[in-house]
């Protein structure tokens, strides 16, 4: 079951949202923050407009954040507390200011991100193969979609590819980072395309980019 569906059943067993919040308050006062968060999560998922549960959960996450030794956990807890009080961010991070840093990142990491961002349902029964050639770093990769999964390998261009895209690493990063539009970039004079431009646009159109303003606690 989804968290939202299971949360409703848990609240039925507990006796309702108010009883769950009351029990969480007792746990909070005892310093049992993890148990308090467990109870309050059910309320927040089942009743997203329950202000008492959201505020107490925010306070609980703050305490857990203050107690965390690892910065990653602390940041996650405090970010969650902020979201519960103010909602998710209005917009994601603008990658335009990080291009100089991203250009130092190995190309494989971007290809892994592309694979994770593939729209599986849209890619169902689609078989496409694309050669990616970086003219400045002299690297070559073969990317292909099969069984709704994006695969890649570092290799010479495949002869049976639908298209071959030749460009610099900087342009490729701007394309993947979303600082320039897919269609505008692929039709630019800054790069070279051999084969089907239509298939190339189809290939990259199947890659979704996380919006960066999604909720991490309430959904």
Secondary structure, DSSP 8 states (H G I E B T S, - for coil): --HHHHHHHHHHHHTSHHHHHHHHHHHHHTT-HHHHHHHHHHHHHH-TT-HHHHHHHHHHHHHHHHH-SSHHHHHHHHHHHHHHHH-S-SS---GGGGHHHHTTS-HHHHHHHHHHTB-HHHHTT--EEEEEEETTTTEEEEEEEETTEEEEEE-S--TT-SEEEEE-HHHHHHHHHTSS-HHHHHTSTTSEEEE-HHHHHHHHHTB----S---SS--
